[in-house]
Amino acid sequence: MKKMWGGRFSKKTDLLTDDFNSSISFDQRLYKQDVLGSIAHARMLGKQNIIDPKESELIISTLLDILEDIEAGKVEFSVAMEDIHMNVEAILTERIGEVGKKLHTGRSRNDQVATDMRLYVKDISQDIKGLMSELITTLLDLADEHTKTIMPGYTHLQRAQPITFSHHLMAYVEMFKRDMIRMQQVYAMSDTLPLGSGALATTTYPLDRESVALELGFAAVSLNSLDGVSDRDFCIDFLEAAAVFMMHLSRFSEEIILWCTSEFNFVTLDDAFSTGSSIMPQKKNPDIAELVRGKTGRVYGDLLGFLTTMKGIPLAYNKDMQEDKEPVFDAYDTISICAITFTKMVKTMTVNKAVMVKAAAGGFSNATDAADWLVKHGVAFRNAHEIIGKLVFYALDHQKSLDELTLAEYHSVSPVFDDTIYQAIDLNVCVNQRNIIGGPAEEQVKKAIAFNREWLNQC
């Protein structure tokens, strides 16, 4: 098949060159963005009388037919045509002859592919934002059910202070909210039209770039043609946002993996989102959470790989930039399936409330509250810290919790104690006295849940 750029060449490219150079195997997923971009370009060419308006209408109607045929699976793409852009143009020319060859007037594949990718990244950033919203909604619903479910909060993976499971979940809500904001920023960074930049220096044709931007839904038109064709920051922005989102999913996955162990037993995953062992019949493995954790490295690789590709490219377009598509496609596919599956896994898991509260009681998580009780009774904090440290040492030696110690045992360390200490170290009191913004008290968590539901409605 004759190359559309073959006029300058005296011999055919090697088949290996065709295979190596071609991107149609993966960039065919840009077909919709490419056709819509071409329709807007053709409409503008007709309005500007750069081509005959009737020819513009024929090109547009045929492109719409081609789009319909592609979506119906009636189109077979050719490796010889290299990419989705050349394939669509070749099909167009095959159907309407010489008129089809006029579509490419006033544009280059350089600004065409940059436009397609921006349209694509805008689309997928909104898709992912929607999946993040579903995940947050699931966590808010679960948090609503567990505002009274006491669990230990951890530092250094050691039991530290009592909180609620609801409060713990809301920490991840905050992370995923930031991820949604990043995806909105990705959309904004992609929302500039490069079409009209040409290969690198625009064109002598009187293009109306603003009308094309309006039709395609872009907020602005690029102001420098060199940057217009060579900018892939928006792809990097998407990959970076994807990597951070996966990092958050991975952190959550790690906790779920721990919570599923018999050592923790805080949650039980639904059978539909667990797997077994080929040799050990008793096993129930958290493979979904483990795969999410593992696939995080894959998305990191997409980001780092493309950053490395871009670091040494001079202005303007270079073939290296063809490498923008696969990492973006892969990251999108990966975070999509991870977000969908993770959300369903969390929605269906069982929370073992009794185990959680027992862990909070058994790990001296109320020790800080005991020290605060002493401070409120006139003991300097450092002295209070030492007194409670001694009590914890004593309790460990006698295999007791702080609330199981007798008042006489408390007095053996400090005469300041009276029987109100027991109320102060009650886990529910410990949690609900932390009634300030951002705290684990039921009142504050319920306010946070309501605030975040409204926040989602505004997004």
N, C-alpha and C positions, 0 to 999 in steps of 0.2 A: 504494500500500500504506500502510495506517495506521501511523503511528509509535507505538511503545510508550510514548513520553513525550508524545503529542499532545493529551492532555486539556486542557491549559491554552491551546492555540493555536486560533485561529479560521480560519486559512487554511493551505494546504499550503506547504511550503518550495519554493523555486525549484529547478528541476532542477540549476542551477549550484551552488546551496548543497549539494544532495545529493552531487554529485560532489566538491566541495571539502572537504566535511565528512567524507566517507566514508573509511574506512581498510581496508575489506575487501579491496581489491586487493592489499594487502601483509600485513595482519595475519592473513589466513586461515591462515598457516603456524603460528599459535598454536592451531589447532583441538584438538590433543591435550591440551595443557596446560589449555585452557578446559574441555573436557569432563571431564577428570579432576578439576579443581577444583570443577566443578559437582556431580559425583558425591559428592565428599567433603562438600560443603556440604549436599546433599540428605540424605545419610545422617545427618548431625548434626541436621538439622531434624527428622527422624523420631524419632531417639533422644531428643531433648529435648521431644518432643510439641508442637513448634511447628507442625508440620503432622501430619496423620494418618500413622502409620508405613506403612500400606498405600499411601498416595499417594507416600510417599518411595520405596518399593520400585518402584512403577510408573515414577516419574521416572528412577530409577537404571537400570532395565532398558532404558528407551527411550533414554536417553543412550548406553548401550553400543551399542545398535543404530545410533544416529546416527553414533557414532564409526566403527563398522564400515563404514557406507555412505559416509562421507567418504573413508575410506582406500581404498574400492573405486571411487572416482570417480563415485558415484551422486548426489552432492549438488551443486546449483548455488546458489551464494551470491548474495544480492541486495544491490545498492548501496543500495537504499532502507532496508535494515536497518543500514546504516552500518558495522558492525564485526563481527568474528567472534562476539563475545559476544551481540549482539542476533540475529544469524543463527541461532546454535545454539538460543537460547531460542524464536525464532519457529518453527523446525522442530519443536522439542519440543511447543509449543502446538498446532501444526497436527496433530500425530499423536495427542495425548492430551487435547486440549481444555483446559478450565478448570484442570485439575490442573497443567498445564504452567506456568500463570501463577504458581503458588505457589513455584516454584524460587527466584525472586529475593527471597523473604522474608528480611529481615535482612541484605541485602548491597546494595552499590551497584556500578555499573560501575567506580567509582573504586578500590575495594579489589579488585574482581574482576580488572581489567586489571593492577594492581600484582602480584597473585598470579601471574597467567599469565606475566608478564615475568620474575618471579623464578624460576619453574619452568623457563622457557625458558633463561635465562642459566645456571642450574645445569646443565642438560643440555648446552649447547654448550661450557661451560667444560671439562666432562669429555671431550667429543669432541676439542676442540683439545689438551687435555693428552695424549690418546692419540696424536694425530698428532705432537706434539712428541717423545713417547717413541720413536716409530718413526724419527724423524729422528735422534735421539741414538743409537739402536741402530745405524743405518746408519753414522754417523760413527765409532762405537766399532769396528765391524767393519773399516772402512777404515783406521782408526788402527792396529789390530792388524797389518795387512799392511805398514805403513810405518814401523815403529819404527827401522829402519836407513836409511831414505831421507833422505839429507842434502839440505837446501835452505837458501837464505839467509833469515834473519829480517830484517825491515825496520823502520827508523824513518824517517819523512819520505819513505817510498817509496824509500829508498836502502838498498842492501845493508849490513847492520850486523854481525850475528853468525851463525854457523852454528847451525841447529837441525835438527830432523827434520820431515818432513811430518806425521808422527803428532802431534808436539807442537803444530804449527800447528792441526791439526784439533781437538785437545783444548781449545784456547782457545774454539772455538765450542761445544763440548760444555758448557763452563761457562756460556756465555751462555744456551744453550737450557735448561739446568737451572734457571737463575733464572726463565726464562719459564714453565717448568712450575710453579714455586713460586708465581709470580704468578697463574696460572690456578687453582691450588688456593685461593689467597686470594680470588679472585673468587667461587669456589663458596661459601666461608665467608661472604663479605659478602652473598651472595644468599640465605643459608639461614635467613631469618626470615620468618614468615608474616604478611602484612598483612591477610588476609581476616578480617572482623569489625570492621574500622575503620569500615565504612560509608562514607558520603560524606566525612565528616571527623570525626564525633563519636560513633562506634559506633552502638549501637541499644538499644532497650528490650527486645528479645527476649533470653531467657536462652541465648545462644549458648555452646557448648562449643568454644572456639577451640583448646584443646590437643588435642582429639580430631581436629580437622581437620588440625592441624599434623602429628600422628602419622601419619595416613593418607597425607598428601602427602609425607612424608619431610622435613619442616622441623625444624631443631634447636631453634628458638625461636619465640615469638610476639611480635610488635611491641608495645612498651609505651606507645606514644603514637599515637593514631589520626590526628592531623594529619600526623605524620611518616610514618606507615604508608602513607598514600595519596599523599604528595607526594615521597617519597624515590625518586630515581633514581640515587643514588650508585653502586649496584651495576652499572648500565649503563655509567656513566662508568668504573668500575673495569675492566670488561671491555674497553671501548674503549681505555683506557690500556694495559692488558696486551697487547692486540692490536697497538697502535702500536709498543710496544717490541719485540715479537716480529718485526714487519715490519722494524724498524730493523736488527735483528740479521741477518735474512735478506738485507736489502739490502747490508749490509757484506760478507757472504759472497759475494753475487752480484757485487759490484764486483770482488772479488779473482778470482773465476772468470772474469769478463769480461777482466780483464787477463791472467790466466794462459793464456787461449785465443789471445791475439794471437801473431803470429809473433815479436814482440819478446821475449816471455816463453817461450811454448811449453811451459809447465809441465804443462798437462793438455790432453787432447783430448776434447771432448764426443762422446757417442754420436750417430750420425746421427738416431736416434729423438727426440732432444731438441735438435735444431738445425734451422735453416732456411737457405734459400738466397736469392740475390738474383734479382730479376726481369730484371736486365740484365747482371750480372757473373757469368758461369758458374763462376768459381773460388771464389766466396764460400761460407763456412760460418759462419753468424752465431749467437751465443749469445743468441737471442731470449728463451728462457725466463728466463735470469738477468736480462736487461734488463727484461722485463715484471715480474718480482718487484721489482726495484729501482723501477720506475715505479709499481707499485701501492701501494708504501709511502706515497706522497703521498696516495693515495685514502683509506687508513685513517687517516692523520693528519687528513684533512679530516673524516672521520666523528667523530673525537674532538673536534676544535676546534669543529665545527659544533654538536654537542650540548652541549658546555660553554657555548657562547654562548647557546643556547636556554634553558638552565637558570639563567643568571646573574641574571635579573631577575624570577623568578617568585615571587609572594607565596604564603604558605600559604593554602589547602591545594592541592587539585587545580585545574589550569587546562588548557584544551584544548591549550596549547603542548606538553604532555607526550606528546601523540600522536606527536610528532616523535622519541620515543625509539626507535621500532621500526626504522625504515628504516636509520639508521646502524648499529644493532646487527646487523640482518640482513645489511647490506652488508659490514660488517667480518668477520662470521663466514664469509660466503660467500667473501670475498676471501682471508682467511688460510688457509681450508681448502684451496682449490685451489692456493694458492701452496705450502703445506707439502707437500701430496701430490706435486705436480709437481717441486718442488725436490729432495725426497728421492730420487725416481726418477732425476733428472738426475745427482745426486752419486753414486748407487749404480752408475751405468753408465759414468761417465767413466773415461778411461784416464790414468794418472799417468805422466808422462815422467821417470822417475827420473834418467837420465843427464843430461838437460838441467838438472835441478834441482841436482845435485851440481856440475856444471860452473859454474853461476851462482854457487854458494857459493864455489868455489875462485877464480873470476875477479874477485870483488868485494872482495878483502881482508877478508873477514868474519872471518878468523883474526887480524887485527891486534891485537885486545884480548888474545888469548892470548899473542901475542909479547911484548906489554908486561908481562903477568903473569909470563912467564918471566924477564924482566929483574928485576922486583921480587923474585921468589923467589931471585934471585942477587945481592941486596944493593943494587939500584939503586932510588932513591926513585921513587915512581910518577910524579910530574910529569916527572922526567927521562926515565923510561922512555917516557912518552907522547910526549915530543919526539923521542926516538931513533927510535921506530917511525914517527912521522909523517915523518921525514926518509927512512926506508927506503921508505915507501910512495911518496913523491914520486919517489925514485930509480927504483923499480920501474915506476911509470907512465911515466917518461921513457924507460925501456928496454923497455917493453912486456913485463914479466915479472910473475909472481905472487910472493908472498913465499917460497913453497916452491921456486921456480925460481932464487932468488938463490944465488950461491955463498957459501961461508963467508968468502971473501976480501971479497966485497961487503958482507957483514954487518960484518966487522972494519973496513971503511973508515968506518963510522959509529960503531962502539963495539967496543972490544977485549974486552968481557965475554962476547960470544957464543962458544959452542962448538957442536959438531955435534948436541947434544941439542935444540937449538932446532927442528930439523926434526920431531922426534917431537912436540914441544909444539904445533906449528902444524898437525899432521895433523888434518883435519876431523873424523874419527871420535873422535880424542882430545879435541879441543876440545869436542865435544858431550858425550861420556860422562864427562868430568871434572866437568861441571856436575851432579853427582849429589846434589843436595839436593831436598827436597820442592818440587814446582812446577817443577823444572828439566827440560831436554830430554833428559837421559841416558836411555838405553833402559830401564834398571832402573826409574827413576822414572815414565816414561811407562807402562810395563806395569803398575805399581802403580796409577796413576791410572785406567787402563782398567778394571782389576779392581774398583777401588773404585766407579767409576761404574756398572758393570754391577750391582753389588749395590745401589747407591742406587736404580737404576731398579726393581729387584725389590721394593724396600720402598715404592715410591710407589703 
